[in-house]
């Protein structure tokens, strides 16, 4: 049984500044479940060009507003919507307000991954 609380993760090694926000990593590779579960904040007014070449990701929005863009397709992100990156797509993630996303990665994140948002070709891990 694994049991964790958000307030216990905050300020710990599982509270990772991912680039344009914070990622609170409830489950990581060392938990041996084969997937990760994060509570991720994306800061208002940010744009991130991202690609997960080693992971599949699904995100469920619980707070805030923004959008995800893949090629010419733009999808609005609001509470109650989910998007899944099922083909390692390069995508823009934009936050109009602070976004709070519950994210699942498969395979699991090691736990300390961070994006390099200075790369013009996007950040990947």
matplotlib code that plots the C-alpha trace (Angstrom):
import matplotlib.pyplot as plt

x = [0.0, 1.3, -0.3, 0.8, -0.7, 0.0, 1.1, 3.7, 5.1, 5.4, 8.9, 10.3, 12.4, 9.1, 8.2, 10.0, 10.2, 9.6, 10.2, 7.0, 5.5, 5.7, 5.2, 4.3, 5.2, 3.0, 4.2, 7.6, 9.7, 11.0, 7.4, 7.4, 3.9, 5.0, 3.4, 3.7, 1.0, 1.7, -0.2, 1.2, 0.9, 1.5, 2.0, -0.3, 1.0, 3.5, 4.0, 6.0, 7.1, 7.2, 7.7, 7.8, 9.9, 10.1, 6.7, 3.0, 1.1, -2.5, -3.6, -6.9, -7.5, -8.9, -8.3, -7.5, -7.7, -5.3, -4.8, -2.7, -1.7, -0.5, 0.3, -2.6, -5.1, -5.8, -7.7, -9.0, -8.1, -10.7, -11.7, -13.2, -11.3, -8.6, -6.1, -3.7, -0.5, -0.6, 2.1, 4.9, 3.5, 5.5, 3.0, 2.6, 1.1, -0.2, -1.7, -4.1, -4.5, -2.6, -3.5, -3.6, -3.4, -3.4, -1.0, -0.2, 3.0, 3.9, 6.5, 7.1, 9.2, 12.4, 11.2, 13.7, 13.0, 12.9, 12.3, 14.9, 12.6, 15.5, 15.7, 14.1, 13.2, 11.3, 12.1, 11.9, 12.4]
y = [0.0, 3.4, 6.4, 10.0, 13.5, 16.6, 18.7, 16.1, 16.2, 20.0, 21.1, 17.5, 15.9, 15.0, 18.7, 19.4, 22.8, 21.4, 24.6, 26.7, 25.4, 22.8, 19.0, 17.2, 13.6, 11.2, 8.1, 7.6, 4.8, 3.7, 3.0, 0.1, 0.6, 1.2, 4.6, 8.0, 10.2, 13.9, 17.0, 19.6, 23.4, 25.4, 29.1, 31.7, 33.4, 30.7, 28.8, 25.5, 23.6, 20.0, 16.5, 13.2, 10.9, 8.3, 8.5, 8.6, 11.2, 11.9, 15.1, 15.8, 19.5, 20.3, 24.0, 26.9, 27.6, 27.2, 25.3, 22.6, 22.9, 20.1, 21.2, 23.5, 21.9, 23.9, 22.3, 24.4, 23.2, 23.8, 21.9, 18.6, 18.0, 15.4, 15.2, 12.4, 12.5, 9.0, 9.4, 11.4, 14.5, 17.8, 20.2, 23.7, 24.0, 27.5, 28.6, 31.6, 31.3, 29.0, 25.5, 22.5, 19.1, 15.6, 13.7, 10.1, 9.1, 5.6, 4.4, 6.0, 9.1, 8.6, 11.6, 14.4, 15.2, 18.9, 20.6, 22.8, 25.4, 27.4, 24.8, 26.3, 22.8, 22.1, 20.2, 16.4, 13.6]
z = [0.0, -0.9, 0.8, 0.2, 0.9, -1.2, 1.8, 2.6, -1.0, -1.1, -0.4, -0.6, -3.3, -5.1, -5.5, -8.7, -10.6, -14.1, -16.1, -16.1, -12.9, -10.2, -10.4, -7.3, -8.0, -6.1, -7.9, -9.6, -11.0, -7.6, -6.5, -9.0, -10.4, -14.0, -14.2, -12.6, -11.0, -10.7, -9.5, -11.8, -11.7, -15.0, -14.3, -15.8, -18.9, -19.8, -23.1, -23.2, -26.3, -25.0, -26.3, -24.4, -26.5, -23.8, -22.2, -22.9, -20.9, -20.0, -18.2, -16.4, -15.6, -12.2, -12.0, -14.4, -18.1, -21.0, -24.2, -25.8, -29.5, -31.7, -35.3, -36.3, -33.8, -30.6, -27.7, -24.9, -21.4, -18.6, -15.4, -16.3, -19.6, -20.3, -23.0, -23.8, -25.8, -27.3, -30.0, -28.5, -30.2, -29.9, -28.5, -27.0, -23.6, -22.8, -19.5, -19.5, -15.7, -13.3, -14.5, -12.2, -14.0, -12.7, -15.0, -15.6, -17.4, -18.7, -18.2, -14.9, -14.4, -12.6, -10.5, -11.0, -14.7, -15.6, -18.9, -20.7, -22.1, -23.6, -26.4, -29.6, -30.7, -27.5, -24.4, -24.2, -21.6]

ax = plt.figure().add_subplot(projection="3d")
ax.plot(x, y, z, "-o")
ax.set_aspect("equal")
plt.show()
